[in-house]
Amino acid sequence: MDDDSHGDEHTPAQHDRTHDRALNARHDIEEQLRTQRARLEAGNEKLKARTGRNLPAAIGIGIGLGGAVLVSLILIKALFMIVAVVLIFFIVFELTTAIRTAGRDVPRLPSVLVGIAIVPASFYFKAEGQWLTLIGGIVFVSLWRLALQLGSARRTGAVDLWRDLGSGAFVQIYTTFLGSFLVLLTAQNGGQWWALGTLIVVISVDTGAYATGLSFGKHPMAPRISPKKTWEGFAGSVAAAMIAGVIISIFMIHQPWWLGLVLGAVLTLTATMGDLTESLIKRDLGIKDISTWLPGHGGFLDRLDSTLPSAVVAYALYLIFATR
C-alpha cells in the first residue's frame, strides 16, 4: 500500500535530471540569442562600413522627423512653426558651435534668437517680415560681437574681428534665411502642400542617390568634397525626383504633369548643391559631421542641408505657377 501511494512521486535523482534538462534548455536558448545578436551586430557593422552610417538608427530618426513635419502640415499648418523653430534652433546652434570650434567667435545666443524670431515673422508678415528680421538679425549679432570686443578678455585683431562678423552673417544667411523660405512657402494659400511636396521630392533625391550609388556607384562626382557621391547616384536621384515630382504635381498641388518634371529636375540640382555645400563647409572646418545628435545622420544640418536651397527654389516656383 505504501509503495503504491508514493509511486507517482519523483525521486531525488529524477528531480536532478529534470533540473539539469531545464538548465540545458535555458543555456541553449541564451546561446542562440547571443549568436543571433552577434550576427545582427556583425551585419549592422558591415552595413555601416558600406554605407557610412548606422542605417537602422537613421531610418528611425528619419521617420520621427518626417512624421512631425507631416502631422503639422496636414492638420494645422500653424503647427509647422513649432517644428520649424525647433529645426532652425538646432541647425543655427550646430553651425555656430562648429564655427566656434574652428576658431571663429560667433555668438551663439543672439544667433539662435534671430533664428527663432524669423519663423513667426515669415509666417505672419510674409516676405517683408522675413527680410526685415534677417537684416535686423545680422545687425543684432554683429553688435553683440562688437560689444564682446570691448571686453579685454575677448579682444582680437581687426582681421579676426571682421572674420567673426562675416561668419556670424554667414550663419544667418545660410541657415536662418534659407530655412525660413519653407515657412514662407507654408504660409501661402495652399502653400503647405507645396512645402510637403518639396520635402518629399528632396527625400526622393537623397533616397534615389543613396540606393543607386550604393548599388551601382563607381564614378565619383566630387571626390575632393564628398568622396561617396557618384554620377550613378546622381542619375538615380534624378529619376526618383522626377517620378515623385509628377505624382506630387498631379495629386497634391494640382498642377500639370510636366511641372512635376521641372520640380524634380530643379530640386535635384538644388538638393545636390546643398549637400555638396555642407560637405565643403565641413571640409573647411575639418569635421566629419556638424554634430552627433542624430544617430545615423550626424546633426540636424546634416539632415537638412539638401532642403535649405531647395526651399528657395520651391517658393519661386510657387509664385510663378500657383499664383497665376
Secondary structure, 3 states (H helix, E strand, C coil): CHHHHCCCCCCHHHHHHHHHHHHHHHHHHHHHHHHHHHHHHHHHHHHHHHHCCCHHHHHHHHHHHHHHHHHHHHCCHHHHHHHHHHHHHHHHHHHHHHHHHCCCCCCHHHHHHHHHHHHHHHHHHHHHHHHHHHHHHHHHHHHHHHHHHHCHHHCCCHHHHHHHHHHHHHHHHHHHHHHHHHHHHHHCCCHHHHHHHHHHHHHHHHHHHHHHHHHHCCCEEECCCEEEEEHHHHHHHHHHHHHHHHHHHHHCCCCCHHHHHHHHHHHHHHHHHHHHHHHHHHHHHCCCCCCCCECCCECHHHHHCCHHHHHHHHHHHHHHHCCC
